Amino acid sequence: MDSTIDPKKVNPNLNRLHNHFYQCLSQYFNADDTMRPEFFEETVCYNCGQSSINSEFIVDRFRHVRCANCGMVYVSPRLREDILHNAYNEEDYTAFFRLKLIPALEYRRNVLAKRKFDQIQAWTKRQGRVLDIGSGLGEVLSVFKEHGWECLGIEFNSFAAEFSRKEFDLEIVNTSIFDFDSSDQPFDCIMLWGVLEHFKRPKKVLNKVRELLHQDGLLVVEVPSADSLLVCFFEQTGGSVNRIIEGDRHLMLFSHTAFRQMMRACGFKILHYQTKGLDVHTIFQHQGVCLDSDLEQELQFAVDCLMAGDLIRAFLRKA
């Protein structure tokens, strides 16, 4: 199966979106790009709770630090929780769906979402009930629905939730995972595509997921990797990057050690573990260098073989 990703199709308007968020966030910074302290709060590692660090770097005005104990990279100081909470329903975040996801919806659904479904189906071997937490525009759930699954999405952004209902006739709950009523029967598959890095309490999310998941159910998690070529490059060089390292929204980037420790602590065992990324394209684009697309894909394949792609994807069951 062809697993290459066309960055032009999956990430249209990415620079425009990056600039949009950069401008929206300016209200929380001084004219010299230093943080206005009334909008920020210090934190410790989300995985191990330690405060000792062995490196720090600034990307797009946000200070990122690497935990000396488990290697997780996290933002500290981070924006206050009330600011983060409100952003997901504001027009500022809705721009993410309008500028990036809707223009790429056909490719994301007919290529990326179908690849995800095929990979998940290989591990489940059956139809059942699937829950997509942070379901976005619903493109992944729509493929499950097409194949006879009973589908439910949880999406905090009201624009995205309504879009999913109208476009794909999906059942979407417009709420937080913590407010979701779990009294119904358990789910056979739960998906967290790019979700955990947004939460201040990722372990609380995973504990909730464990309650919702069938004893033999499958959990699918994808998060940005702290051990990726992309993160290591910007950790050394700084600068501005238009994906993955996003201090306002991606509060943490998971090292391989931190990811495995967190999953084990929350009662999950890993069945399959891989990285997938666009590190090579992003780095060379940042440097103003255009690579032959075949060479770019071959290099990215090598990066992922070394487990250094910018996204960690894991398939898990209850331990």
C-alpha positions in Angstrom: 0.0 0.0 0.0 1.3 3.4 -0.9 1.8 5.3 2.3 3.4 8.5 0.9 1.7 11.8 1.8 1.4 14.8 -0.5 2.1 17.8 1.7 0.6 20.2 -0.8 -2.7 18.4 -0.6 -2.8 17.6 3.1 -1.6 21.1 4.2 -3.0 23.8 2.0 -2.7 27.3 3.3 -0.4 26.2 6.0 1.8 29.3 6.0 -1.3 31.5 5.9 -2.7 29.6 8.8 0.6 29.9 10.7 0.7 33.6 10.2 -3.0 33.9 11.2 -2.3 32.2 14.6 0.9 34.2 15.1 -1.0 37.4 14.8 -3.9 36.2 17.0 -1.5 35.4 19.7 0.3 38.8 19.7 -2.1 40.1 22.3 -0.4 37.8 24.9 3.1 39.2 24.1 4.9 42.5 24.4 6.2 44.5 21.5 9.6 42.8 21.9 7.9 39.3 21.7 8.4 38.6 25.4 5.5 37.0 27.2 3.1 39.1 29.2 3.2 37.2 32.5 -0.5 37.7 33.4 -1.4 35.4 30.6 1.0 32.6 31.3 1.7 29.9 34.0 4.7 27.7 34.7 4.3 23.9 34.6 6.2 20.7 35.1 6.5 17.6 32.9 3.1 16.1 32.0 4.4 12.6 32.1 6.7 12.2 35.1 6.0 15.4 37.1 9.6 16.4 37.2 10.8 20.0 36.8 14.4 19.5 35.9 15.3 20.1 32.2 18.3 19.5 30.1 17.6 21.9 27.2 15.3 24.7 26.2 14.5 26.5 22.9 12.2 29.2 21.7 10.0 28.7 18.6 7.5 31.4 17.6 7.9 33.2 21.0 7.0 30.1 23.1 9.7 28.5 25.4 9.9 24.7 25.0 11.9 22.6 27.5 13.0 19.0 27.4 12.5 17.0 30.6 15.8 15.7 31.9 14.0 12.6 33.3 11.8 11.2 30.4 12.7 13.4 27.4 9.2 14.9 26.9 9.3 18.4 25.4 6.7 20.8 26.8 5.8 24.4 26.8 6.6 26.3 30.0 5.4 28.9 30.7 2.2 28.0 28.9 -0.9 30.0 28.2 -3.5 29.9 31.1 -6.1 27.2 30.9 -9.0 29.6 30.5 -7.3 31.1 27.4 -6.7 27.7 25.9 -10.2 26.5 26.7 -11.9 29.4 24.9 -9.7 29.2 21.8 -11.3 26.0 20.6 -14.7 27.6 20.1 -13.5 31.0 18.9 -13.3 32.1 15.3 -9.5 32.1 15.7 -9.4 28.3 16.0 -12.3 27.8 13.5 -9.8 29.3 11.0 -7.9 26.0 11.3 -10.8 24.1 9.8 -11.6 26.8 7.2 -8.1 27.4 5.9 -6.4 24.0 6.3 -8.9 21.1 6.6 -11.9 22.0 4.4 -9.7 22.8 1.3 -8.0 19.4 1.8 -11.1 17.5 2.8 -11.4 15.3 -0.3 -7.7 14.2 -0.1 -7.9 13.8 3.7 -11.0 11.6 3.4 -10.3 9.6 0.3 -6.6 9.0 0.9 -5.5 9.6 4.5 -8.7 8.6 6.3 -9.1 5.4 4.2 -5.5 4.4 4.9 -6.2 4.9 8.6 -9.4 2.8 8.4 -7.6 0.0 6.6 -4.8 -0.1 9.2 -7.3 -0.1 12.0 -9.5 -2.7 10.4 -6.5 -5.0 10.2 -6.3 -5.0 14.0 -10.0 -5.2 14.8 -11.2 -7.7 12.2 -14.8 -6.7 12.9 -17.4 -4.0 12.8 -18.5 -2.4 16.0 -18.9 0.9 17.9 -16.2 3.5 17.2 -15.6 6.7 19.1 -13.4 9.5 17.6 -12.4 12.0 20.3 -11.6 15.3 18.7 -13.3 14.2 15.5 -12.8 17.4 13.6 -14.6 17.6 10.3 -15.6 13.9 10.6 -13.7 12.6 7.6 -12.2 9.6 9.5 -15.6 8.6 11.1 -17.3 8.9 7.7 -15.2 6.1 6.3 -16.1 3.9 9.3 -19.8 4.7 8.8 -19.4 3.8 5.1 -18.2 0.3 6.2 -21.0 -0.3 8.6 -19.6 0.8 11.9 -21.7 2.5 14.6 -20.0 5.9 14.8 -19.9 8.7 17.4 -17.7 11.7 17.5 -16.8 14.1 20.3 -15.8 17.6 19.0 -15.4 20.6 21.2 -15.3 23.1 18.3 -19.0 23.9 17.4 -18.2 24.8 13.8 -16.5 21.5 13.2 -19.2 19.5 15.0 -21.9 21.1 12.9 -20.0 20.6 9.7 -19.6 16.9 10.4 -23.3 16.5 11.0 -24.3 18.3 7.7 -21.5 16.9 5.5 -21.5 13.3 6.6 -24.7 12.8 8.7 -22.6 11.8 11.7 -23.6 11.8 15.4 -21.4 14.3 17.0 -21.4 15.4 20.7 -20.3 19.0 21.0 -18.7 18.7 24.5 -15.5 18.0 26.4 -14.4 14.4 26.8 -14.6 14.9 30.6 -18.3 15.9 30.3 -19.2 13.0 28.1 -21.8 10.6 29.5 -20.3 7.1 29.5 -23.3 5.2 30.7 -23.8 3.5 27.3 -22.2 0.2 26.2 -18.4 0.3 25.7 -16.7 1.1 22.4 -14.8 -1.4 20.3 -12.4 1.2 19.0 -11.5 4.7 20.3 -9.4 7.1 18.3 -7.3 10.0 19.5 -5.8 11.7 16.3 -3.7 14.6 17.5 -5.6 15.1 20.7 -3.5 14.3 23.8 -1.0 17.1 23.1 -3.7 19.7 23.6 -4.7 18.7 27.1 -3.1 19.8 30.4 -4.0 16.5 31.9 -3.4 13.8 29.2 -3.4 11.0 31.8 -6.9 12.0 32.8 -8.0 11.7 29.2 -6.5 8.2 28.9 -8.1 7.1 32.2 -11.5 8.3 30.8 -10.8 6.4 27.5 -10.0 3.3 29.5 -13.5 3.5 31.1 -15.1 3.8 27.7 -13.2 1.1 25.9 -14.4 -2.5 25.6 -12.1 -5.0 27.4 -10.9 -6.3 24.0 -11.2 -2.9 22.3 -8.6 -1.1 20.3 -7.2 2.3 21.2 -5.5 4.3 18.4 -3.3 7.3 19.4 -1.3 9.7 17.3 0.7 12.5 18.9 3.7 14.7 17.8 7.1 13.2 18.6 9.7 15.0 20.7 12.3 12.7 19.2 11.6 13.5 15.6 14.1 15.0 13.1 11.9 18.0 12.9 11.9 18.8 16.6 15.6 18.1 17.0 16.3 20.4 14.1 14.4 23.3 15.6 15.6 22.5 19.0 19.1 23.2 17.7 18.3 26.1 15.3 15.2 27.9 16.7 13.3 29.9 14.1 9.7 29.6 13.0 8.0 26.4 11.9 4.5 26.0 10.6 3.6 22.6 12.0 4.0 20.3 15.0 5.8 22.8 17.2 2.9 25.1 18.1 3.3 26.5 21.6 -0.3 27.8 21.9 -2.0 24.4 21.1 0.6 21.6 21.3 1.4 21.8 25.0 3.6 18.7 24.8 5.6 16.7 22.4 6.1 13.0 23.4 9.4 11.3 23.5 9.3 7.6 22.9 10.2 7.0 26.5 7.5 9.3 27.8 4.8 7.9 25.5 5.5 4.3 26.5 5.6 5.2 30.2 2.3 7.2 30.1 0.5 4.4 28.2 1.7 1.8 30.7 0.8 4.0 33.7 -2.7 4.3 32.3 -3.2 0.6 31.9 -2.5 0.1 28.1 -0.1 -2.2 26.3 1.3 -1.3 22.9 0.5 -3.7 20.0 2.0 -1.6 17.2 4.2 1.5 17.2 5.5 3.6 14.3 6.3 7.1 13.3 5.0 9.0 10.2 6.0 12.4 9.3 6.7 15.3 6.9 10.0 16.2 8.6 12.1 16.4 5.4 9.6 18.5 3.5 9.1 20.9 6.4 12.8 21.4 7.1 13.8 21.9 3.5 10.9 24.2 2.9 12.0 26.2 5.9 15.5 26.5 4.4 14.1 27.6 1.0 15.3 24.4 -0.7 13.2 22.4 -3.1 13.9 18.7 -3.3 12.8 16.3 -6.0 9.6 14.7 -4.6 10.8 11.1 -5.1 14.0 11.9 -3.1 12.0 13.7 -0.5 9.7 10.7 0.0 12.7 8.3 0.1 14.4 10.4 2.8 11.2 10.6 4.8 10.8 6.8 4.6 14.3 6.4 6.0 13.5 8.9 8.8 10.4 6.9 9.7 12.4 3.6 9.6 14.6 5.2 12.3 11.5 6.1 14.3 12.3 9.8 13.9 9.2 11.0 12.1 7.3 13.9 13.6 4.2 11.8 14.5 4.0 8.8 16.7 1.1 6.4 15.9 0.3 3.6 18.2 -2.3 0.8 18.5 -3.1 -0.3 22.0 -5.3 -2.6 24.1 -6.0 -2.7 27.8 -3.2 -4.4 29.7 
